């Protein structure tokens, strides 16, 4: 009889704690929803942390937290949470892309390149290969960059694509991505001390986008 009473007390306490946790979770969810409607990311993030404390294995909550940090360009927590999600869901390509973007914005170019290469192997996305070629250029991997730029130029998907590039310190311009690809090739040939190939590549960029200010400026210096 005594054993049954003890078990009853334990079950009652467990049920009470569960009920209390569920109520607290719903309160935090209500706070999160209200913060989202008021566009208050700090309160939304705080509520998400409280919900995660109650349901630590809930990947959807961690995904929401990652997206909140991503939206306000908080790259370090975005990266850390993306890696935690990938630990539980290795095929989560969005979390992998967040990891890529976060590393790139943290200035960890080689680490970002490694992540982008993993993402490209999984998705075969043209925009990912473009970022890879750009990072390879920045890291001085010129031959690999040119190889990928040529792959992109020969890919029909890039015929209609555009990209936003800096025009000067205060403005940007939208140009055909193929113009940017040839421009990057020109920059690589400049680094390789091949002025003729550099001029040829930059002229091709200007044939595609005659108002491409970066290409105009660079051609004038050659």
Number of C-alpha atoms within 10 A of each C-alpha: 6 7 8 9 10 11 12 12 12 12 12 12 12 12 12 12 12 12 12 12 15 15 12 15 20 13 15 20 17 14 17 23 15 14 18 16 10 11 11 12 17 15 17 24 20 16 22 22 17 17 23 18 12 15 14 12 11 13 16 11 16 20 17 14 24 23 19 20 19 18 12 11 14 16 20 16 16 25 24 14 20 26 17 15 22 17 11 11 14 12 13 13 16 14 23 22 20 22 25 26 20 23 22 20 14 14 10 12 17 15 13 23 22 12 20 24 17 17 21 18 11 11 11 12 12 16 16 19 21 19 17 23 27 21 20 20 20 14 13 13 14 21 14 13 24 22 12 19 23 14 14 21 16 12 12 10 12 16 13 9 13 14 13 12 16 13 14 10 6 6 8 12 14 13 20 18 24 24 25 26 25 25 26 23 27 28 23 23 20 17 14 13 11 13 15 12 17 25 22 17 24 26 20 20 27 21 12 17 19 14 13 23 18 17 26 16 10 16 18 8 6 10
